[in-house]
Amino acid sequence: MALNKVSEGEVDAAIRSNTLSVTGRPSWSIVAHKSWYRIVLPVTCPESLRTELRIVVGVNAIDPSKFSITFFWHRTVRVRGLDFNGSHRNSHVNTEEWERRTHKHSWRDACESEFAYTPTDITGRTVQEVFPEFCTECGIACQAVLPELPPASMFNDDV
């Protein structure tokens, strides 16, 4: 197995281990030509995993109802993801399509991060409400608090 790969079994075992956590009061940065807010949070894990885990939260600055939360293994391998009001077509297991619909991604050995499905367990409507729900699904104890988004007016400067 290549260094940047992970197995479905490894991911599932880590999620069930009750040893992952995220803490802190992060702040938003501006990325992608000033059109997205982003927070990167390290996920604390046991040394036995021998990897670096992190969560990246991105919110569309023009339309904050569109956001994504991604759990990365080895810093770059998406093992869990939530696209809130996102759009794309499944490219592996079926041809389900999401047009501004919430969907999740889950790492599968057969299709890696391409496995997507429509969740039934998301009750929050804002990134601040959905973030702890996402962490719970990923087996991550969440003591991190996402701040309110900066005002959109900051994107009108020197565009």
PyMOL commands that set and color helices and strands:
alter all, ss='L'
color gray80, all
select helices_A, chain A and resi 8-16+47-49+127-137+152-155
alter helices_A, ss='H'
color red, helices_A
select strands_A, chain A and resi 20-24+29-31+36-43+53-60+67-73+77-89+97-106+116-117+140-144
alter strands_A, ss='S'
color yellow, strands_A
deselect
rebuild
show_as cartoon
